[in-house]
């Protein structure tokens, strides 16, 4: 449509995603966060779990979860992790979160059991940790696929320390999840815009969160989260990001990533269906 080769676009995505993740790791650290909320958002790559071809197990096909933490005051996304929904990823995600914080925080998660051991391992007793579990009613006939069921009760449980009851909430992280689904085609349900390759999915998530933290002016805080917490002194633009990318690649003398497309099949120039 625009006369640009698809591989060229994907190489640019790989370079941009690499830079976005590296810049985040360098700047989003030593934070004076007071209240933090965490959650996981579901998506999939290439195929949903139940439809994955047995020969493609372990190749990044199937369900994919993005673990996310948010500063409840500044709306800064502190860290994220793309992968499975199990204790291995929970431990890695929460440990990374703890490493980015300078002070004791109040932390709220949902009732996913993996969080409890991960929080204890990463924070020890130096955290005020509580869970919030929502109980749902039965979905209305014919609407189960498209509309969430009604929340009939909410249970709050203190796991560690002394969290302030009125701040035991996952509202901000759930709103962030909605923003992500609305802002990234790869996360939009019931479409064909899902990611076909896991690594491209990770690059896109990193680029999205750079925009979310450094470029997008949030209505509630009237500025960017990065400015709100003091890790940026201006509202970035995409032009600023592109200039930084060009500058970094000029200093390196090469591209930031070593992106390689999927191999061609039988020398006929046909790309496999897993290519994105």
N, C-alpha and C positions, 0 to 999 in steps of 0.2 A: 504493500500500500504506500509506503514512504520511500521505497527504493533503497532500504537498508537491509543488509543481510542479517538473518536471525542470529547467526553465531556472533556477529559483531555486537549486537545488542546484549547477548548473554555474557560476552566477555566484559562489556562495560558494567553489567550488573555485578559480575564477580569482583571486579576492581572496586566498584563503589561500595559493595557490601563488606569487602575486606577492610577498606579504609574506615567505614562507619563503625565497625566492631572494634578496630584498633583505637580509634579516637575515643570511643566510649570507655574503653578499659583504662586509657590514660587519664581521663578527666573526671569520670564519675567514681570518685573514691574519697575516703576520709570525710564522709558526710555527717552532718550534725542532725540527722533525721531523728524525730521523736516518735512518730507513729508510722507503721508500715503494714501493708496488706499484701497477701500473696494468693495466687490462684493459678490454675492451669487452663489453657484454652485448646480445644480439640480441632484438629484438621487432619488431612491425610495427603499422602503423596502417591501419585500414579493410580492407586487402587485402595479401596477400603479393605480393612483386615480380612473380612470374610470372603473377599474375592481375589486375594493375592495368589498368584500361581505358585505352587510349591517350589518350583525351581528359582523363584525370585525372593524367597525368604532370606533375610539378612542383607538385602541389597537396597534398603531404604524405602521399600514399598510398604504401604499400609498406613495404619493410624499413626498420627504424629502429634505430639503435645508440646505446646510452648508454655513453659513455666515463667511467670512474670511476678515481679514485686513492684510496688508503687509507694512513694512517699505520700501519705494521706493529706499533708498540708500543701506541698508544692506541686503535687501531681507528677513529680519526676519518676520515670521508670528507672529504678535503680539497677536492676539486672534482669536478664532473661536467659533461658536455656531451651533449646529445641531438642527433643528426643522422646524417649518412652515415658510412661507414667508408672514408675516403680521406685523402689528405695534407692537404687543406684543414682538415678537422676535427681531424686529428692535430696540426697546427701550432697551431691555436687552443687546443686542450685542454692541450697541454704548456706553452705559453706562459703560460696562466692558472695552471697548477700552479706554475711557477717563480716567478711574481709573488707567490704566497702564502707563500713560504718565506724564512726568515731566514738559514739556514745551508746548507752543503754537505750533500747527502744521498747515500745509496746507493739507486739506483733499479733496479727489476726490471720488465721487461715480457715479454710473449710474443714470438714471432718475427715479428709483423706488421711488415713492412718500413717502413711509414710512420713508426714510432716513431724510427728511427735518425736520420733527417734532422730530425725535429721536436725531438728532444732536443739535437742538436748546435746547432740554431738558437736554442733557448731557454736552454740552460745553458752552451753553449760547452764548455770543458774543466773547468768547475767542478762536476763531478758524477762519481760512481762508478757507472757504468751497465753493466748486464749483461742478457742475455736468457736466458730459460728456455723451451726448446721440448720439448714432450712428443710422443713418437711412439706411435701407437695401433695395436693389432692389428686383425685383421678381426673385425667384429661377429658374434655368434652368430646363426645363422639364425632369423629370426622375431622377433628382439629389437632389430634395428637402429634401429627407430623410437623405441623407448621407453627403451632402456638405452645408456649410453655404452660404447664398446668399451674393452677393457683397455689400460692404459698399459704399453707394453713397454720403453720407454727414455726417459731424460730427458737433454737436452743443454744444458749451460750454456756461455755464451760471453761473455767480457768485451768490451765495446765501448768503454769509456772509463774512465780512472782506475784505482783499485785496490779494487774491491768485495770485501768479505769473502765467501769462497766459501760458508760455511754460511748466509749470509743472502740468497743468490741464490735467491729463492723467490717464487711467486705464490699460495701457499696461502691467505693471508688475503684477498686480493682475490677469489679464486675462492669462498671461503666467503661473502664478502659478496654475490657474485652469487646464490648459493643462497638466502641470506636474502631478497634482493630478489624472487626468483621466488616464494618462499613467502609473502612479506608483501604483495605487490601482485598483485591479480587480473589486471591488465593484462599482466603478464609470465608468467602461468601458461600453460604449453603445452597444446595440445589442448583448449581451452575457447573459449567465445564471449565471454569477458570482455575481449578485446583492445580497445585504444583505437580510436575511430572518427575522431577529429580529432587532429592532431599537437599543436596548442597545448594541448589538454586533457591530452594525454600529458605534456607538459613541466610543466604545473602539478602534476600528480599526482606526478611524480618529485621535484620540489622539496619538496613537502609530506612525502613519504616520507623524504627525507634530513634534513629538520628533525627529524622524530621519531627517526630513527636516531641522530643526533648529540646531540640535546639532551634527549630524553625517555626513550628506551629505556635501561634499565640492563642492560649487557652482562654475561653470566655470567663471562666470563674476567677482566674488570677490576673487577667489583663496583660499577661506577658508570657514568656516561655518558661517552662519548668527549670531550665538550665540557668536562666537569669535569676529566678526566684531563689535558688539555693546558692548562687554566687560562683558557679563554675563557668559562667559566660558573662561577658560584659556588653553583649549586643544580641539583637535578634538576627540569627543567621538567615541567609537565603540559599536557594539551590545553586545560584551562581557562585556564592562563596564556597560552597562545598566542591563544585566542579573545579574551581581555581586551586583549592587545596589538593585535590586529586591530581591535577596536572603538575603541581609543584612537587608533590611527593614522588611521582613517577619520573620527573626530570632529575631529581636528586638521586634516585635509585638507578637511573639509566635503563629502566625496564618497567613492565607492567607490575602492578602490585600483586596480582594473582597469576597463577599458571593454569588458567582455565583451558580445558580441552573438551571438545564436543564428544558425544558418544560415537563410537566407531561406525563407519559405513558398513552396510551389510552386503556381502557377496560382490563388492566392487561395483555395484549398480547405482551408487549414489543415493540409496534410500536410507534415511535415518530410522533407527529403531523407534518403536512407539514410546519407549521410556525417555526419549530425548525431549528436553523442554528448552 
